[in-house]
Amino acid sequence: IVPDFALNRRYGCGSPVSKANLSAGQTLVDLGCGTGVELFMAAEALGNSGRGVGIDMTAGMIELAKEASGHVHEKLGFNNIHFAVGHLEDIPLPHGFADVVISNCVVNLSMNKRKVFSEMLRILKPGGRLLISDVVCETEAPLEIRTDPKLSGECLGGALRQDYLFSMIRDIGFTDSFMINRFPYRDVGGHQFFSLTFQ
């Protein structure tokens, strides 16, 4: 149901929506949604009574997502996906808005990940769920990787240590955190990175 121009610009290191077990009537938020592919995959499960909201800092991506949304709406017969420009550190949504928040390989790009996760917690309803796919490592990447603009853009420079990630989200207030899957992602100069999906 997703047009090729949206699929061809999709980037990620997993698919959190495929593990989200969504129900009709729920509100799903995708942070760093890009062209909206994860939301389009969820549209049918959310149904007419549900909604999906995509937030991305890049206006060009949001325009592509809105264009693709018209194609998806035409094929599915209902229009439950919406998009807005915004930053993960200051999400333009009210407290307790979402049942489920997802993000696919975007959190690592933020310079203030603690603020990002705090914002995610703020927009979730009590009992809501967070599902993230992102790049992590077991030991901190060397400085030459962390300060390389190209590697940062490739989601490696800002990758967190996995143990620190789970410690941080517990400290912020998330509970019942667990790993869904983890796969080797890339090796840079002998430093191994992994694609992690967790809830």
C-alpha positions as CSV (number, residue, x, y, z in Angstrom):
1,I,0.0,0.0,0.0
2,V,3.0,2.3,0.3
3,P,4.2,4.2,-2.8
4,D,7.7,3.5,-4.0
5,F,8.9,7.1,-3.5
6,A,8.3,6.7,0.2
7,L,9.8,3.2,0.5
8,N,12.9,4.3,-1.4
9,R,13.7,7.0,1.1
10,R,13.1,4.8,4.1
11,Y,15.9,4.4,6.5
12,G,16.0,2.3,9.7
13,C,17.8,-0.5,11.6
14,G,14.6,-2.5,12.5
15,S,10.9,-2.2,12.4
16,P,9.4,-1.5,15.9
17,V,5.9,-1.3,14.5
18,S,6.0,-4.9,13.5
19,K,6.5,-5.8,17.1
20,A,4.0,-3.4,18.6
21,N,0.8,-5.6,18.7
22,L,-1.4,-2.7,17.9
23,S,-5.2,-2.7,18.4
24,A,-8.0,-0.8,16.8
25,G,-8.6,2.6,18.4
26,Q,-5.1,3.1,19.7
27,T,-3.0,6.2,19.2
28,L,0.5,5.5,17.8
29,V,3.2,8.1,17.5
30,D,6.3,7.6,15.4
31,L,9.2,9.9,16.3
32,G,11.6,10.6,13.4
33,C,9.0,9.2,11.1
34,G,10.7,10.1,7.8
35,T,8.4,9.3,4.9
36,G,5.9,7.6,7.3
37,V,6.4,3.9,6.3
38,E,6.1,2.5,9.8
39,L,2.8,4.4,10.3
40,F,1.4,3.2,7.0
41,M,2.2,-0.3,8.1
42,A,0.1,0.3,11.2
43,A,-2.8,2.1,9.6
44,E,-5.0,-1.0,9.1
45,A,-4.4,-2.3,12.6
46,L,-5.3,1.1,14.1
47,G,-8.5,1.2,12.1
48,N,-11.0,4.1,11.7
49,S,-11.2,4.6,15.4
50,G,-7.4,4.9,15.9
51,R,-4.8,7.3,14.7
52,G,-1.1,7.5,13.8
53,V,0.9,10.6,14.2
54,G,4.4,11.1,12.7
55,I,6.9,13.7,13.9
56,D,10.0,14.6,12.0
57,M,12.4,17.6,12.1
58,T,12.8,17.6,8.4
59,A,10.0,19.5,6.5
60,G,10.9,17.8,3.3
61,M,10.4,14.4,4.7
62,I,7.0,15.4,6.2
63,E,5.9,16.7,2.8
64,L,6.8,13.3,1.2
65,A,5.0,11.5,4.1
66,K,1.9,13.6,3.5
67,E,2.0,12.9,-0.2
68,A,2.3,9.2,0.4
69,S,-0.5,9.4,2.9
70,G,-2.9,10.3,0.2
71,H,-2.0,7.1,-1.7
72,V,-2.4,5.0,1.4
73,H,-5.7,6.6,2.2
74,E,-7.0,5.9,-1.3
75,K,-6.0,2.2,-1.0
76,L,-7.2,1.5,2.5
77,G,-10.4,3.6,2.4
78,F,-9.8,5.5,5.6
79,N,-7.5,8.4,6.7
80,N,-6.1,7.9,10.2
81,I,-2.4,9.0,9.7
82,H,-1.2,12.6,10.3
83,F,2.2,14.3,10.2
84,A,3.8,17.3,11.8
85,V,7.3,18.9,11.9
86,G,8.9,18.8,15.3
87,H,12.0,17.9,17.3
88,L,12.3,14.8,19.6
89,E,13.6,17.0,22.4
90,D,10.4,19.1,22.3
91,I,7.6,16.9,20.9
92,P,4.7,19.1,19.8
93,L,2.1,16.8,21.4
94,P,0.2,17.0,24.8
95,H,0.8,15.0,27.9
96,G,-0.7,11.5,27.9
97,F,-1.4,11.6,24.1
98,A,-0.2,8.2,22.9
99,D,-0.8,4.5,23.7
100,V,2.3,3.5,21.9
101,V,5.4,5.5,20.8
102,I,7.9,4.0,18.3
103,S,11.1,5.3,16.7
104,N,13.3,3.6,14.2
105,C,17.0,4.5,14.2
106,V,16.6,8.1,15.2
107,V,17.3,8.5,18.9
108,N,21.1,8.0,18.4
109,L,21.1,11.3,16.3
110,S,20.0,13.4,19.3
111,M,22.6,15.2,21.4
112,N,20.3,15.1,24.4
113,K,18.9,11.5,24.6
114,R,17.8,11.9,28.2
115,K,15.5,14.8,27.1
116,V,14.2,12.7,24.2
117,F,13.2,9.8,26.5
118,S,11.7,12.2,29.0
119,E,9.6,13.6,26.2
120,M,8.5,10.1,25.2
121,L,7.4,9.4,28.7
122,R,5.5,12.7,28.9
123,I,3.4,12.0,25.8
124,L,2.6,8.4,26.7
125,K,-0.6,7.5,28.6
126,P,-0.1,5.7,31.9
127,G,0.5,2.1,31.0
128,G,1.6,3.1,27.5
129,R,4.4,1.4,25.6
130,L,7.6,2.5,24.0
131,L,9.2,0.4,21.2
132,I,12.5,1.5,19.8
133,S,14.9,0.1,17.1
134,D,18.3,1.8,17.3
135,V,22.0,1.2,17.1
136,V,23.9,0.3,20.3
137,C,27.3,-1.0,21.3
138,E,28.6,-3.0,24.2
139,T,31.6,-0.7,24.9
140,E,31.8,3.0,24.3
141,A,32.9,3.9,20.8
142,P,36.3,5.6,20.5
143,L,36.4,9.3,20.1
144,E,37.3,9.2,16.4
145,I,34.0,7.4,15.8
146,R,31.9,9.6,18.1
147,T,33.2,12.8,16.6
148,D,33.1,11.8,12.9
149,P,30.2,13.6,11.2
150,K,29.7,10.9,8.5
151,L,29.6,8.1,11.1
152,S,27.2,10.2,13.2
153,G,24.9,10.6,10.2
154,E,25.1,6.9,9.7
155,C,23.7,6.3,13.2
156,L,27.0,5.1,14.7
157,G,28.7,8.2,16.3
158,G,25.8,8.7,18.7
159,A,25.1,5.1,19.5
160,L,24.8,4.4,23.2
161,R,26.2,1.6,25.2
162,Q,23.4,-0.9,25.7
163,D,23.7,-1.2,29.5
164,Y,23.7,2.6,29.8
165,L,20.6,2.9,27.6
166,F,18.6,0.6,29.8
167,S,19.9,2.2,33.0
168,M,18.9,5.7,31.6
169,I,15.4,4.7,30.6
170,R,14.8,3.1,34.0
171,D,16.1,6.2,35.8
172,I,13.7,8.4,33.7
173,G,10.7,6.4,34.8
174,F,10.1,3.6,32.3
175,T,9.4,0.1,33.8
176,D,9.4,-3.5,32.5
177,S,12.1,-2.8,29.9
178,F,13.3,-5.7,27.8
179,M,15.1,-6.6,24.6
180,I,13.0,-7.9,21.7
181,N,15.9,-8.7,19.4
182,R,19.5,-7.7,18.6
183,F,21.5,-8.3,15.5
184,P,25.1,-7.3,14.4
185,Y,24.8,-4.0,12.5
186,R,28.3,-2.8,11.5
187,D,31.9,-3.1,12.4
188,V,34.0,0.1,12.3
189,G,37.7,-0.4,12.9
190,G,37.1,-3.4,15.1
191,H,34.3,-1.7,17.1
192,Q,31.1,-3.7,16.8
193,F,27.6,-2.0,16.6
194,F,24.3,-3.8,17.0
195,S,20.7,-3.1,15.8
196,L,18.6,-3.4,19.0
197,T,14.8,-3.5,19.2
198,F,13.5,-3.1,22.7
199,Q,10.3,-2.3,24.6
